[in-house]
Amino acid sequence: LRQRDALSVDMVRYLENLAANDSHPDGLLAGSLLFCLLSRARVGDLRRGAIEPFVDASAGSSVSFVQTELGSYKTARPGTKKRMPVVAPHPGVTEASWPRVWLDRRAREGLDSSLGFGLFAAPLVAGGFSTLQLKTSEVGQELRRILAAGGFDEEGISNNGAHSLEATCLAWAAKRGLSPETRRFLGYHRLP
């Protein structure tokens, strides 16, 4: 068992600013990475999502939530029909309005989870996207590539991967002193 490192606050800040940039080539992927990170969800679970995320916000409020539901997820009991809500708060570590930029850009690109284009749709060489999803290991490679492009030390990010996304907020919760039971709940885990 090899635990992945949590991302630093500076790394999350970089991803939020990247996702809020409507024209950056990595903005779409950065938004998907952030949704995974801030919702504490597994990449593998979000790859199977069939409901497009949406922003839930009250008029005039500076707080919003990006949310979806998963019908198929790792900790589902066999035969369950219950959907699991997945929710990411906004703002994260910055005030960057990445959720709306990310979701508007997904819509413009024709990416909709309900049409088979999941959050990690593979880009096509000729442009556009495939309904095939990046594998979890490929998401980890892309995360490291994006962080390296942002100037983060390649040796320092070598142990970051897809699981770093789920682990980051849970590590922050542990530093804050939240109980193991609370962290288990926040990470969508069941008792072993």
Summary of the structure (lengths in Angstrom):
residues: 192
radius of gyration: 16.0
end to end distance: 16.0
largest distance: 48.6
contacts: 552
relative contact order: 0.20
helix: 41%
strand: 14%
